[in-house]
Amino acid sequence: MYEMRAGPAGTGISWHVKAKDAATALCGQPLHDAAPAVDPDEHCGLCMASFERAMRDHTARPDHGP
């Protein structure tokens, strides 16, 4: 299971994707429990690409059920 978490990205804040029990985003960015004071307007491209690959690999497995 994955979740979205706001976190640092360059000089701003963006949405990152992380595995439920991970301390870092799929892009490697360390994430903290405290949410930033602002809502990000952008999504981390590296996280989104990693998430897309993970979903594609998961659904391509022969044991993948409905």
N, C-alpha and C positions, 0 to 999 in steps of 0.2 A: 504494500500500500504506500502511496505517495501523498504528500501534502504540499501546499503552496505556503511559502514563508517570505515575508518582506525582509530585505537585507541590503547591505552595501553593494554597489556596482559602480565602479569607476568613481566619479565624483558625486553620484546621486544614490538613489534607492530604487531597486526593482524587485519584481516578484521572482523568487527562486523556487525550484522544485527540490524536495528532499525526501528520502525514504523516511518512513514514520519514526524510526528509532535512531536515525543518523544525526550527528552533530554538524555535518557539513552538507551543503547543497550538492546536487549532481555535478555542478561545475567545479567543485572543490572549495567554494567560498565558505568559511566558517560562519555559522549562524548562531545567534543567541536567542534565549527565550523571550527577552524583552522585545516587543514590537516597536518599530520606529514610530515617531509621532505623526508621520504623514503617510498617506496611502500612495504607493508607487503607481505610475502611469504605464510603466513598461515591464516586459518580461525578459528575463535573462535568456539570451539566444542559446548559449551553451547548455543551460539546464533544459530548455525546451527541446533541443536536438537530442540530448541524452535520453530524455523521457520518451520521445517519439521512437527512438531505437529500442528502448526497453519494452515498450508496448508492442512494437512490431515483432520483436524476438519472442515475446511471450505468446502472442496469438499465432505464431508460426510453429510453435511446438506441437507435436502430434498428440500429446496428452492434454492439450488445452480443451477444456470443456466449455459448455455454453454459459 
